[in-house]
Amino acid sequence: MYCFPTFHLCTALVFMFRSFIFYFETFSFSDQQLCDPGEFLCHDHVTCVSQSWLCDGDPDCPDDSDESLDTCE
Ligand SMILES: [Ca+2]
């Protein structure tokens, strides 16, 4: 029966952990690519509105994040 030395097992675990972080960052990044250029991704991470609609006094996002203080600062 073949056994992995402990060192290699540890290396494999570290590799798997780094792969998990990589995929997590990739999915986070793709989340930001949801909207076309010139569009704003609402804080619900689903709705896209035109950037010209930001801070126009009229809520366009379902959560009003296009009119929120941190967007309009
Ligand atoms: Ca608006």
N, CA, C, O and the ligand as a Tripos MOL2 file, in Angstrom:
@<TRIPOS>MOLECULE
protein
  293   291    74     0     0
PROTEIN
NO_CHARGES

@<TRIPOS>ATOM
      1 N           0.8480   -1.1960    0.0000 N.3       1 MET1
      2 CA          0.0000    0.0000    0.0000 C.3       1 MET1
      3 C           0.8820    1.2440    0.0000 C.2       1 MET1
      4 O           1.8630    1.3290    0.7380 O.2       1 MET1
      5 N           0.5120    2.2050   -0.8430 N.am      2 TYR2
      6 CA          1.3160    3.4270   -0.9580 C.3       2 TYR2
      7 C           0.7750    4.5050   -0.0140 C.2       2 TYR2
      8 O          -0.4270    4.7680    0.0140 O.2       2 TYR2
      9 N           1.6720    5.1240    0.7550 N.am      3 CYS3
     10 CA          1.2580    6.1900    1.6710 C.3       3 CYS3
     11 C           1.9410    7.5010    1.2890 C.2       3 CYS3
     12 O           3.1380    7.5230    1.0020 O.2       3 CYS3
     13 N           1.1730    8.5980    1.2860 N.am      4 PHE4
     14 CA          1.7830    9.8970    1.0980 C.3       4 PHE4
     15 C           2.5560   10.2790    2.3520 C.2       4 PHE4
     16 O           2.0330   10.1480    3.4580 O.2       4 PHE4
     17 N           3.7810   10.7440    2.2040 N.am      5 PRO5
     18 CA          4.4650   11.3080    3.3750 C.3       5 PRO5
     19 C           3.6610   12.4830    3.9250 C.2       5 PRO5
     20 O           2.9700   13.1720    3.1750 O.2       5 PRO5
     21 N           3.7500   12.7060    5.2160 N.am      6 THR6
     22 CA          2.9610   13.7600    5.8600 C.3       6 THR6
     23 C           3.2050   15.1200    5.2150 C.2       6 THR6
     24 O           2.2840   15.9250    5.0830 O.2       6 THR6
     25 N           4.4480   15.3700    4.8170 N.am      7 PHE7
     26 CA          4.7860   16.6700    4.2250 C.3       7 PHE7
     27 C           3.9600   16.9080    2.9590 C.2       7 PHE7
     28 O           3.4330   18.0000    2.7470 O.2       7 PHE7
     29 N           3.8540   15.8670    2.1170 N.am      8 HIS8
     30 CA          3.1110   16.0250    0.8710 C.3       8 HIS8
     31 C           1.6200   16.1960    1.1290 C.2       8 HIS8
     32 O           0.9360   16.9340    0.4210 O.2       8 HIS8
     33 N           1.1300   15.5070    2.1460 N.am      9 LEU9
     34 CA         -0.2780   15.6680    2.5030 C.3       9 LEU9
     35 C          -0.5460   17.1040    2.9180 C.2       9 LEU9
     36 O          -1.5550   17.6930    2.5280 O.2       9 LEU9
     37 N           0.3610   17.6670    3.7140 N.am     10 CYS10
     38 CA          0.2140   19.0460    4.1700 C.3      10 CYS10
     39 C           0.2530   20.0060    2.9830 C.2      10 CYS10
     40 O          -0.5490   20.9370    2.9030 O.2      10 CYS10
     41 N           1.1870   19.7760    2.0660 N.am     11 THR11
     42 CA          1.2920   20.6150    0.8770 C.3      11 THR11
     43 C           0.0000   20.5540    0.0570 C.2      11 THR11
     44 O          -0.4690   21.5680   -0.4610 O.2      11 THR11
     45 N          -0.5620   19.3560   -0.0520 N.am     12 ALA12
     46 CA         -1.8040   19.1990   -0.7990 C.3      12 ALA12
     47 C          -2.9340   19.9830   -0.1430 C.2      12 ALA12
     48 O          -3.7520   20.5970   -0.8290 O.2      12 ALA12
     49 N          -2.9770   19.9600    1.1910 N.am     13 LEU13
     50 CA         -4.0340   20.7040    1.8880 C.3      13 LEU13
     51 C          -3.8780   22.2060    1.6700 C.2      13 LEU13
     52 O          -4.8620   22.9140    1.4570 O.2      13 LEU13
     53 N          -2.6290   22.6890    1.7250 N.am     14 VAL14
     54 CA         -2.3790   24.1140    1.4920 C.3      14 VAL14
     55 C          -2.7800   24.4800    0.0670 C.2      14 VAL14
     56 O          -3.3660   25.5380   -0.1620 O.2      14 VAL14
     57 N          -2.4650   23.6080   -0.8890 N.am     15 PHE15
     58 CA         -2.8210   23.8590   -2.2840 C.3      15 PHE15
     59 C          -4.3370   23.9400   -2.4490 C.2      15 PHE15
     60 O          -4.8520   24.8150   -3.1460 O.2      15 PHE15
     61 N          -5.0460   23.0100   -1.7950 N.am     16 MET16
     62 CA         -6.5060   23.0230   -1.8860 C.3      16 MET16
     63 C          -7.0750   24.2930   -1.2710 C.2      16 MET16
     64 O          -8.0300   24.8700   -1.7930 O.2      16 MET16
     65 N          -6.4890   24.7270   -0.1620 N.am     17 PHE17
     66 CA         -6.9650   25.9470    0.4910 C.3      17 PHE17
     67 C          -6.7420   27.1530   -0.4170 C.2      17 PHE17
     68 O          -7.6170   28.0090   -0.5490 O.2      17 PHE17
     69 N          -5.5570   27.2160   -1.0470 N.am     18 ARG18
     70 CA         -5.2770   28.3430   -1.9420 C.3      18 ARG18
     71 C          -6.1990   28.3140   -3.1620 C.2      18 ARG18
     72 O          -6.6170   29.3610   -3.6560 O.2      18 ARG18
     73 N          -6.5130   27.1050   -3.6440 N.am     19 SER19
     74 CA         -7.4440   26.9960   -4.7670 C.3      19 SER19
     75 C          -8.8120   27.5220   -4.3820 C.2      19 SER19
     76 O          -9.4720   28.1900   -5.1780 O.2      19 SER19
     77 N          -9.2440   27.2220   -3.1550 N.am     20 PHE20
     78 CA        -10.5260   27.7120   -2.6730 C.3      20 PHE20
     79 C         -10.5400   29.2370   -2.6460 C.2      20 PHE20
     80 O         -11.5020   29.8640   -3.0890 O.2      20 PHE20
     81 N          -9.4470   29.8390   -2.1160 N.am     21 ILE21
     82 CA         -9.3490   31.3000   -2.0730 C.3      21 ILE21
     83 C          -9.3730   31.8660   -3.4930 C.2      21 ILE21
     84 O         -10.0220   32.8790   -3.7530 O.2      21 ILE21
     85 N          -8.6540   31.2010   -4.4140 N.am     22 PHE22
     86 CA         -8.6020   31.6760   -5.7940 C.3      22 PHE22
     87 C         -10.0030   31.6770   -6.4190 C.2      22 PHE22
     88 O         -10.4030   32.6450   -7.0660 O.2      22 PHE22
     89 N         -10.7390   30.5810   -6.2180 N.am     23 TYR23
     90 CA        -12.0810   30.5180   -6.7970 C.3      23 TYR23
     91 C         -13.0040   31.5370   -6.1410 C.2      23 TYR23
     92 O         -13.8570   32.1290   -6.8010 O.2      23 TYR23
     93 N         -12.8250   31.7370   -4.8280 N.am     24 PHE24
     94 CA        -13.6500   32.7200   -4.1250 C.3      24 PHE24
     95 C         -13.4200   34.1090   -4.7210 C.2      24 PHE24
     96 O         -14.3720   34.8440   -4.9830 O.2      24 PHE24
     97 N         -12.1390   34.4650   -4.9350 N.am     25 GLU25
     98 CA        -11.8200   35.7740   -5.5060 C.3      25 GLU25
     99 C         -12.3150   35.8750   -6.9410 C.2      25 GLU25
    100 O         -12.7530   36.9430   -7.3670 O.2      25 GLU25
    101 N         -12.2520   34.7780   -7.6940 N.am     26 THR26
    102 CA        -12.7140   34.7900   -9.0760 C.3      26 THR26
    103 C         -14.2110   35.0370   -9.1430 C.2      26 THR26
    104 O         -14.6880   35.8080   -9.9760 O.2      26 THR26
    105 N         -14.9540   34.3680   -8.2490 N.am     27 PHE27
    106 CA        -16.3990   34.5630   -8.2510 C.3      27 PHE27
    107 C         -16.7590   35.9600   -7.7760 C.2      27 PHE27
    108 O         -17.7150   36.5580   -8.2690 O.2      27 PHE27
    109 N         -15.9950   36.4860   -6.8160 N.am     28 SER28
    110 CA        -16.2380   37.8530   -6.3640 C.3      28 SER28
    111 C         -15.9980   38.8300   -7.5080 C.2      28 SER28
    112 O         -16.7430   39.7930   -7.6880 O.2      28 SER28
    113 N         -14.9350   38.5640   -8.2860 N.am     29 PHE29
    114 CA        -14.5950   39.4400   -9.3980 C.3      29 PHE29
    115 C         -15.6750   39.3740  -10.4800 C.2      29 PHE29
    116 O         -16.0800   40.4040  -11.0190 O.2      29 PHE29
    117 N         -16.1430   38.1530  -10.7970 N.am     30 SER30
    118 CA        -17.1410   38.0120  -11.8400 C.3      30 SER30
    119 C         -18.4430   38.6840  -11.4240 C.2      30 SER30
    120 O         -19.2250   39.1150  -12.2710 O.2      30 SER30
    121 N         -18.6720   38.7710  -10.1200 N.am     31 ASP31
    122 CA        -19.8530   39.4570   -9.6220 C.3      31 ASP31
    123 C         -19.8340   40.9310  -10.0440 C.2      31 ASP31
    124 O         -20.8730   41.5250  -10.3320 O.2      31 ASP31
    125 N         -18.6140   41.5080  -10.0730 N.am     32 GLN32
    126 CA        -18.4940   42.9110  -10.4380 C.3      32 GLN32
    127 C         -18.5980   43.0990  -11.9540 C.2      32 GLN32
    128 O         -18.7740   44.2220  -12.4260 O.2      32 GLN32
    129 N         -18.4900   42.0120  -12.7150 N.am     33 GLN33
    130 CA        -18.5810   42.1070  -14.1690 C.3      33 GLN33
    131 C         -20.0150   41.9160  -14.6570 C.2      33 GLN33
    132 O         -20.2620   41.8150  -15.8590 O.2      33 GLN33
    133 N         -20.9490   41.8660  -13.7240 N.am     34 LEU34
    134 CA        -22.3390   41.5990  -14.0620 C.3      34 LEU34
    135 C         -22.9110   42.7060  -14.9400 C.2      34 LEU34
    136 O         -23.6960   42.4380  -15.8490 O.2      34 LEU34
    137 N         -22.5220   43.9340  -14.6720 N.am     35 CYS35
    138 CA        -23.0750   45.0760  -15.3870 C.3      35 CYS35
    139 C         -22.2010   45.4370  -16.5830 C.2      35 CYS35
    140 O         -21.0020   45.1580  -16.5980 O.2      35 CYS35
    141 N         -22.8150   46.0580  -17.5820 N.am     36 ASP36
    142 CA        -22.0660   46.5770  -18.7090 C.3      36 ASP36
    143 C         -21.2640   47.7980  -18.2700 C.2      36 ASP36
    144 O         -21.5890   48.4240  -17.2610 O.2      36 ASP36
    145 N         -20.2100   48.1420  -19.0260 N.am     37 PRO37
    146 CA        -19.4880   49.3870  -18.7170 C.3      37 PRO37
    147 C         -20.4450   50.5740  -18.7570 C.2      37 PRO37
    148 O         -21.2940   50.6610  -19.6430 O.2      37 PRO37
    149 N         -20.3080   51.4720  -17.8100 N.am     38 GLY38
    150 CA        -21.2130   52.6130  -17.7340 C.3      38 GLY38
    151 C         -22.4470   52.3420  -16.9060 C.2      38 GLY38
    152 O         -23.3320   53.1880  -16.7870 O.2      38 GLY38
    153 N         -22.4960   51.1300  -16.3250 N.am     39 GLU39
    154 CA        -23.6270   50.8030  -15.4600 C.3      39 GLU39
    155 C         -23.1540   50.6360  -14.0250 C.2      39 GLU39
    156 O         -21.9870   50.3420  -13.7650 O.2      39 GLU39
    157 N         -24.0680   50.8270  -13.1170 N.am     40 PHE40
    158 CA        -23.7840   50.7090  -11.6850 C.3      40 PHE40
    159 C         -24.4780   49.4730  -11.1440 C.2      40 PHE40
    160 O         -25.6640   49.2510  -11.3880 O.2      40 PHE40
    161 N         -23.7120   48.6610  -10.3980 N.am     41 LEU41
    162 CA        -24.2940   47.4670   -9.7860 C.3      41 LEU41
    163 C         -24.8690   47.8450   -8.4240 C.2      41 LEU41
    164 O         -24.1440   48.2590   -7.5190 O.2      41 LEU41
    165 N         -26.1720   47.6960   -8.3010 N.am     42 CYS42
    166 CA        -26.8230   47.9780   -7.0260 C.3      42 CYS42
    167 C         -26.2760   47.0550   -5.9440 C.2      42 CYS42
    168 O         -25.7230   45.9930   -6.2260 O.2      42 CYS42
    169 N         -26.4450   47.4910   -4.7000 N.am     43 HIS43
    170 CA        -25.8790   46.7260   -3.5880 C.3      43 HIS43
    171 C         -26.5900   45.3990   -3.3630 C.2      43 HIS43
    172 O         -26.1690   44.6120   -2.5160 O.2      43 HIS43
    173 N         -27.6600   45.1390   -4.1080 N.am     44 ASP44
    174 CA        -28.2670   43.8090   -4.0340 C.3      44 ASP44
    175 C         -27.5100   42.8110   -4.9190 C.2      44 ASP44
    176 O         -27.8370   41.6240   -4.9400 O.2      44 ASP44
    177 N         -26.4780   43.3070   -5.6650 N.am     45 HIS45
    178 CA        -25.6170   42.4780   -6.5160 C.3      45 HIS45
    179 C         -26.3990   41.7670   -7.6190 C.2      45 HIS45
    180 O         -25.9440   40.7480   -8.1390 O.2      45 HIS45
    181 N         -27.5550   42.2870   -7.9740 N.am     46 VAL46
    182 CA        -28.3670   41.6840   -9.0240 C.3      46 VAL46
    183 C         -28.7520   42.7310  -10.0720 C.2      46 VAL46
    184 O         -28.7090   42.4690  -11.2740 O.2      46 VAL46
    185 N         -29.1280   43.9240   -9.5930 N.am     47 THR47
    186 CA        -29.6910   44.9340  -10.4680 C.3      47 THR47
    187 C         -28.6230   45.8780  -10.9920 C.2      47 THR47
    188 O         -27.7610   46.3310  -10.2390 O.2      47 THR47
    189 N         -28.6820   46.1760  -12.2900 N.am     48 CYS48
    190 CA        -27.7970   47.1550  -12.9030 C.3      48 CYS48
    191 C         -28.6200   48.3630  -13.3360 C.2      48 CYS48
    192 O         -29.6950   48.2210  -13.9190 O.2      48 CYS48
    193 N         -28.1010   49.5530  -13.0430 N.am     49 VAL49
    194 CA        -28.7510   50.7750  -13.5200 C.3      49 VAL49
    195 C         -27.6920   51.6410  -14.1930 C.2      49 VAL49
    196 O         -26.5030   51.5070  -13.9050 O.2      49 VAL49
    197 N         -28.1170   52.5230  -15.0810 N.am     50 SER50
    198 CA        -27.1900   53.4150  -15.7570 C.3      50 SER50
    199 C         -26.5210   54.3400  -14.7450 C.2      50 SER50
    200 O         -27.1660   54.8110  -13.8080 O.2      50 SER50
    201 N         -25.2260   54.5990  -14.9350 N.am     51 GLN51
    202 CA        -24.5090   55.4720  -13.9960 C.3      51 GLN51
    203 C         -25.0700   56.8920  -14.0220 C.2      51 GLN51
    204 O         -24.9010   57.6400  -13.0600 O.2      51 GLN51
    205 N         -25.7340   57.2680  -15.1110 N.am     52 SER52
    206 CA        -26.3160   58.6090  -15.1710 C.3      52 SER52
    207 C         -27.5340   58.7160  -14.2590 C.2      52 SER52
    208 O         -28.0590   59.8070  -14.0380 O.2      52 SER52
    209 N         -27.9840   57.5600  -13.7260 N.am     53 TRP53
    210 CA        -29.1170   57.5680  -12.8020 C.3      53 TRP53
    211 C         -28.6630   57.6770  -11.3500 C.2      53 TRP53
    212 O         -29.4850   57.7810  -10.4390 O.2      53 TRP53
    213 N         -27.3440   57.6540  -11.1420 N.am     54 LEU54
    214 CA        -26.8440   57.7340   -9.7740 C.3      54 LEU54
    215 C         -27.0840   59.1260   -9.2130 C.2      54 LEU54
    216 O         -26.8380   60.1300   -9.8820 O.2      54 LEU54
    217 N         -27.5640   59.1720   -7.9830 N.am     55 CYS55
    218 CA        -27.6430   60.4260   -7.2340 C.3      55 CYS55
    219 C         -28.4870   61.4720   -7.9650 C.2      55 CYS55
    220 O         -28.1860   62.6640   -7.9000 O.2      55 CYS55
    221 N         -29.5320   61.0370   -8.6530 N.am     56 ASP56
    222 CA        -30.4100   61.9950   -9.3290 C.3      56 ASP56
    223 C         -31.6530   62.2760   -8.4940 C.2      56 ASP56
    224 O         -32.5960   62.9090   -8.9700 O.2      56 ASP56
    225 N         -31.6530   61.8060   -7.2510 N.am     57 GLY57
    226 CA        -32.7740   62.0630   -6.3570 C.3      57 GLY57
    227 C         -33.9320   61.1050   -6.5460 C.2      57 GLY57
    228 O         -34.9530   61.2130   -5.8660 O.2      57 GLY57
    229 N         -33.7750   60.1600   -7.4750 N.am     58 ASP58
    230 CA        -34.8540   59.2190   -7.7710 C.3      58 ASP58
    231 C         -34.3310   57.7960   -7.5860 C.2      58 ASP58
    232 O         -33.4850   57.3670   -8.3710 O.2      58 ASP58
    233 N         -34.7930   57.0450   -6.5870 N.am     59 PRO59
    234 CA        -34.2690   55.6980   -6.3610 C.3      59 PRO59
    235 C         -34.5770   54.7490   -7.5130 C.2      59 PRO59
    236 O         -35.7380   54.5470   -7.8690 O.2      59 PRO59
    237 N         -33.5270   54.1680   -8.0920 N.am     60 ASP60
    238 CA        -33.6930   53.2190   -9.1990 C.3      60 ASP60
    239 C         -33.3670   51.7920   -8.7870 C.2      60 ASP60
    240 O         -33.9180   50.8490   -9.3560 O.2      60 ASP60
    241 N         -32.4780   51.6110   -7.8030 N.am     61 CYS61
    242 CA        -32.1890   50.2780   -7.2800 C.3      61 CYS61
    243 C         -33.3010   49.8650   -6.3130 C.2      61 CYS61
    244 O         -33.8760   50.7140   -5.6330 O.2      61 CYS61
    245 N         -33.6040   48.5760   -6.2500 N.am     62 PRO62
    246 CA        -34.6180   48.1070   -5.2950 C.3      62 PRO62
    247 C         -34.2720   48.4600   -3.8530 C.2      62 PRO62
    248 O         -35.1600   48.6660   -3.0250 O.2      62 PRO62
    249 N         -32.9660   48.5290   -3.5570 N.am     63 ASP63
    250 CA        -32.5400   48.8680   -2.1930 C.3      63 ASP63
    251 C         -32.1180   50.3330   -2.0710 C.2      63 ASP63
    252 O         -31.5460   50.7280   -1.0550 O.2      63 ASP63
    253 N         -32.3970   51.1400   -3.0990 N.am     64 ASP64
    254 CA        -32.0770   52.5810   -3.1160 C.3      64 ASP64
    255 C         -30.5780   52.8550   -3.0270 C.2      64 ASP64
    256 O         -30.1790   53.9680   -2.6830 O.2      64 ASP64
    257 N         -29.7350   51.8550   -3.3330 N.am     65 SER65
    258 CA        -28.2990   52.0660   -3.1490 C.3      65 SER65
    259 C         -27.7250   53.0440   -4.1770 C.2      65 SER65
    260 O         -26.6170   53.5470   -3.9880 O.2      65 SER65
    261 N         -28.4610   53.3250   -5.2690 N.am     66 ASP66
    262 CA        -27.9710   54.3360   -6.2110 C.3      66 ASP66
    263 C         -28.1060   55.7450   -5.6440 C.2      66 ASP66
    264 O         -27.5280   56.6940   -6.1740 O.2      66 ASP66
    265 N         -28.8680   55.8730   -4.5680 N.am     67 GLU67
    266 CA        -29.0330   57.1710   -3.9160 C.3      67 GLU67
    267 C         -28.4310   57.1870   -2.5100 C.2      67 GLU67
    268 O         -28.6400   58.1370   -1.7560 O.2      67 GLU67
    269 N         -27.6870   56.1390   -2.1580 N.am     68 SER68
    270 CA        -27.1630   56.0730   -0.7980 C.3      68 SER68
    271 C         -25.9990   57.0380   -0.6200 C.2      68 SER68
    272 O         -25.3830   57.4800   -1.5900 O.2      68 SER68
    273 N         -25.7130   57.3550    0.6370 N.am     69 LEU69
    274 CA        -24.6700   58.3590    0.9300 C.3      69 LEU69
    275 C         -23.2940   57.8920    0.4560 C.2      69 LEU69
    276 O         -22.5170   58.7090   -0.0390 O.2      69 LEU69
    277 N         -22.9650   56.5880    0.5940 N.am     70 ASP70
    278 CA        -21.6240   56.1420    0.2010 C.3      70 ASP70
    279 C         -21.4710   56.1150   -1.3100 C.2      70 ASP70
    280 O         -20.3420   56.1210   -1.8020 O.2      70 ASP70
    281 N         -22.5780   56.0850   -2.0750 N.am     71 THR71
    282 CA        -22.5050   56.1590   -3.5310 C.3      71 THR71
    283 C         -22.3720   57.6030   -3.9830 C.2      71 THR71
    284 O         -21.6360   57.8960   -4.9250 O.2      71 THR71
    285 N         -23.0780   58.5040   -3.3200 N.am     72 CYS72
    286 CA        -23.1640   59.8930   -3.7760 C.3      72 CYS72
    287 C         -22.1450   60.8030   -3.1060 C.2      72 CYS72
    288 O         -22.1880   62.0140   -3.3170 O.2      72 CYS72
    289 N         -21.2450   60.2730   -2.3190 N.am     73 GLU73
    290 CA        -20.3070   61.1040   -1.5670 C.3      73 GLU73
    291 C         -19.4600   61.9800   -2.4860 C.2      73 GLU73
    292 O         -18.6190   62.7420   -2.0090 O.2      73 GLU73
    293 CA        -31.2890   57.2830   -9.1090 Ca       74 CA74
@<TRIPOS>BOND
     1     1     2 1
     2     2     3 1
     3     3     4 2
     4     3     5 am
     5     5     6 1
     6     6     7 1
     7     7     8 2
     8     7     9 am
     9     9    10 1
    10    10    11 1
    11    11    12 2
    12    11    13 am
    13    13    14 1
    14    14    15 1
    15    15    16 2
    16    15    17 am
    17    17    18 1
    18    18    19 1
    19    19    20 2
    20    19    21 am
    21    21    22 1
    22    22    23 1
    23    23    24 2
    24    23    25 am
    25    25    26 1
    26    26    27 1
    27    27    28 2
    28    27    29 am
    29    29    30 1
    30    30    31 1
    31    31    32 2
    32    31    33 am
    33    33    34 1
    34    34    35 1
    35    35    36 2
    36    35    37 am
    37    37    38 1
    38    38    39 1
    39    39    40 2
    40    39    41 am
    41    41    42 1
    42    42    43 1
    43    43    44 2
    44    43    45 am
    45    45    46 1
    46    46    47 1
    47    47    48 2
    48    47    49 am
    49    49    50 1
    50    50    51 1
    51    51    52 2
    52    51    53 am
    53    53    54 1
    54    54    55 1
    55    55    56 2
    56    55    57 am
    57    57    58 1
    58    58    59 1
    59    59    60 2
    60    59    61 am
    61    61    62 1
    62    62    63 1
    63    63    64 2
    64    63    65 am
    65    65    66 1
    66    66    67 1
    67    67    68 2
    68    67    69 am
    69    69    70 1
    70    70    71 1
    71    71    72 2
    72    71    73 am
    73    73    74 1
    74    74    75 1
    75    75    76 2
    76    75    77 am
    77    77    78 1
    78    78    79 1
    79    79    80 2
    80    79    81 am
    81    81    82 1
    82    82    83 1
    83    83    84 2
    84    83    85 am
    85    85    86 1
    86    86    87 1
    87    87    88 2
    88    87    89 am
    89    89    90 1
    90    90    91 1
    91    91    92 2
    92    91    93 am
    93    93    94 1
    94    94    95 1
    95    95    96 2
    96    95    97 am
    97    97    98 1
    98    98    99 1
    99    99   100 2
   100    99   101 am
   101   101   102 1
   102   102   103 1
   103   103   104 2
   104   103   105 am
   105   105   106 1
   106   106   107 1
   107   107   108 2
   108   107   109 am
   109   109   110 1
   110   110   111 1
   111   111   112 2
   112   111   113 am
   113   113   114 1
   114   114   115 1
   115   115   116 2
   116   115   117 am
   117   117   118 1
   118   118   119 1
   119   119   120 2
   120   119   121 am
   121   121   122 1
   122   122   123 1
   123   123   124 2
   124   123   125 am
   125   125   126 1
   126   126   127 1
   127   127   128 2
   128   127   129 am
   129   129   130 1
   130   130   131 1
   131   131   132 2
   132   131   133 am
   133   133   134 1
   134   134   135 1
   135   135   136 2
   136   135   137 am
   137   137   138 1
   138   138   139 1
   139   139   140 2
   140   139   141 am
   141   141   142 1
   142   142   143 1
   143   143   144 2
   144   143   145 am
   145   145   146 1
   146   146   147 1
   147   147   148 2
   148   147   149 am
   149   149   150 1
   150   150   151 1
   151   151   152 2
   152   151   153 am
   153   153   154 1
   154   154   155 1
   155   155   156 2
   156   155   157 am
   157   157   158 1
   158   158   159 1
   159   159   160 2
   160   159   161 am
   161   161   162 1
   162   162   163 1
   163   163   164 2
   164   163   165 am
   165   165   166 1
   166   166   167 1
   167   167   168 2
   168   167   169 am
   169   169   170 1
   170   170   171 1
   171   171   172 2
   172   171   173 am
   173   173   174 1
   174   174   175 1
   175   175   176 2
   176   175   177 am
   177   177   178 1
   178   178   179 1
   179   179   180 2
   180   179   181 am
   181   181   182 1
   182   182   183 1
   183   183   184 2
   184   183   185 am
   185   185   186 1
   186   186   187 1
   187   187   188 2
   188   187   189 am
   189   189   190 1
   190   190   191 1
   191   191   192 2
   192   191   193 am
   193   193   194 1
   194   194   195 1
   195   195   196 2
   196   195   197 am
   197   197   198 1
   198   198   199 1
   199   199   200 2
   200   199   201 am
   201   201   202 1
   202   202   203 1
   203   203   204 2
   204   203   205 am
   205   205   206 1
   206   206   207 1
   207   207   208 2
   208   207   209 am
   209   209   210 1
   210   210   211 1
   211   211   212 2
   212   211   213 am
   213   213   214 1
   214   214   215 1
   215   215   216 2
   216   215   217 am
   217   217   218 1
   218   218   219 1
   219   219   220 2
   220   219   221 am
   221   221   222 1
   222   222   223 1
   223   223   224 2
   224   223   225 am
   225   225   226 1
   226   226   227 1
   227   227   228 2
   228   227   229 am
   229   229   230 1
   230   230   231 1
   231   231   232 2
   232   231   233 am
   233   233   234 1
   234   234   235 1
   235   235   236 2
   236   235   237 am
   237   237   238 1
   238   238   239 1
   239   239   240 2
   240   239   241 am
   241   241   242 1
   242   242   243 1
   243   243   244 2
   244   243   245 am
   245   245   246 1
   246   246   247 1
   247   247   248 2
   248   247   249 am
   249   249   250 1
   250   250   251 1
   251   251   252 2
   252   251   253 am
   253   253   254 1
   254   254   255 1
   255   255   256 2
   256   255   257 am
   257   257   258 1
   258   258   259 1
   259   259   260 2
   260   259   261 am
   261   261   262 1
   262   262   263 1
   263   263   264 2
   264   263   265 am
   265   265   266 1
   266   266   267 1
   267   267   268 2
   268   267   269 am
   269   269   270 1
   270   270   271 1
   271   271   272 2
   272   271   273 am
   273   273   274 1
   274   274   275 1
   275   275   276 2
   276   275   277 am
   277   277   278 1
   278   278   279 1
   279   279   280 2
   280   279   281 am
   281   281   282 1
   282   282   283 1
   283   283   284 2
   284   283   285 am
   285   285   286 1
   286   286   287 1
   287   287   288 2
   288   287   289 am
   289   289   290 1
   290   290   291 1
   291   291   292 2
@<TRIPOS>SUBSTRUCTURE
     1 MET1         2 RESIDUE 1 A MET
     2 TYR2         6 RESIDUE 1 A TYR
     3 CYS3        10 RESIDUE 1 A CYS
     4 PHE4        14 RESIDUE 1 A PHE
     5 PRO5        18 RESIDUE 1 A PRO
     6 THR6        22 RESIDUE 1 A THR
     7 PHE7        26 RESIDUE 1 A PHE
     8 HIS8        30 RESIDUE 1 A HIS
     9 LEU9        34 RESIDUE 1 A LEU
    10 CYS10       38 RESIDUE 1 A CYS
    11 THR11       42 RESIDUE 1 A THR
    12 ALA12       46 RESIDUE 1 A ALA
    13 LEU13       50 RESIDUE 1 A LEU
    14 VAL14       54 RESIDUE 1 A VAL
    15 PHE15       58 RESIDUE 1 A PHE
    16 MET16       62 RESIDUE 1 A MET
    17 PHE17       66 RESIDUE 1 A PHE
    18 ARG18       70 RESIDUE 1 A ARG
    19 SER19       74 RESIDUE 1 A SER
    20 PHE20       78 RESIDUE 1 A PHE
    21 ILE21       82 RESIDUE 1 A ILE
    22 PHE22       86 RESIDUE 1 A PHE
    23 TYR23       90 RESIDUE 1 A TYR
    24 PHE24       94 RESIDUE 1 A PHE
    25 GLU25       98 RESIDUE 1 A GLU
    26 THR26      102 RESIDUE 1 A THR
    27 PHE27      106 RESIDUE 1 A PHE
    28 SER28      110 RESIDUE 1 A SER
    29 PHE29      114 RESIDUE 1 A PHE
    30 SER30      118 RESIDUE 1 A SER
    31 ASP31      122 RESIDUE 1 A ASP
    32 GLN32      126 RESIDUE 1 A GLN
    33 GLN33      130 RESIDUE 1 A GLN
    34 LEU34      134 RESIDUE 1 A LEU
    35 CYS35      138 RESIDUE 1 A CYS
    36 ASP36      142 RESIDUE 1 A ASP
    37 PRO37      146 RESIDUE 1 A PRO
    38 GLY38      150 RESIDUE 1 A GLY
    39 GLU39      154 RESIDUE 1 A GLU
    40 PHE40      158 RESIDUE 1 A PHE
    41 LEU41      162 RESIDUE 1 A LEU
    42 CYS42      166 RESIDUE 1 A CYS
    43 HIS43      170 RESIDUE 1 A HIS
    44 ASP44      174 RESIDUE 1 A ASP
    45 HIS45      178 RESIDUE 1 A HIS
    46 VAL46      182 RESIDUE 1 A VAL
    47 THR47      186 RESIDUE 1 A THR
    48 CYS48      190 RESIDUE 1 A CYS
    49 VAL49      194 RESIDUE 1 A VAL
    50 SER50      198 RESIDUE 1 A SER
    51 GLN51      202 RESIDUE 1 A GLN
    52 SER52      206 RESIDUE 1 A SER
    53 TRP53      210 RESIDUE 1 A TRP
    54 LEU54      214 RESIDUE 1 A LEU
    55 CYS55      218 RESIDUE 1 A CYS
    56 ASP56      222 RESIDUE 1 A ASP
    57 GLY57      226 RESIDUE 1 A GLY
    58 ASP58      230 RESIDUE 1 A ASP
    59 PRO59      234 RESIDUE 1 A PRO
    60 ASP60      238 RESIDUE 1 A ASP
    61 CYS61      242 RESIDUE 1 A CYS
    62 PRO62      246 RESIDUE 1 A PRO
    63 ASP63      250 RESIDUE 1 A ASP
    64 ASP64      254 RESIDUE 1 A ASP
    65 SER65      258 RESIDUE 1 A SER
    66 ASP66      262 RESIDUE 1 A ASP
    67 GLU67      266 RESIDUE 1 A GLU
    68 SER68      270 RESIDUE 1 A SER
    69 LEU69      274 RESIDUE 1 A LEU
    70 ASP70      278 RESIDUE 1 A ASP
    71 THR71      282 RESIDUE 1 A THR
    72 CYS72      286 RESIDUE 1 A CYS
    73 GLU73      290 RESIDUE 1 A GLU
    74 CA74       293 GROUP 0 **** ****
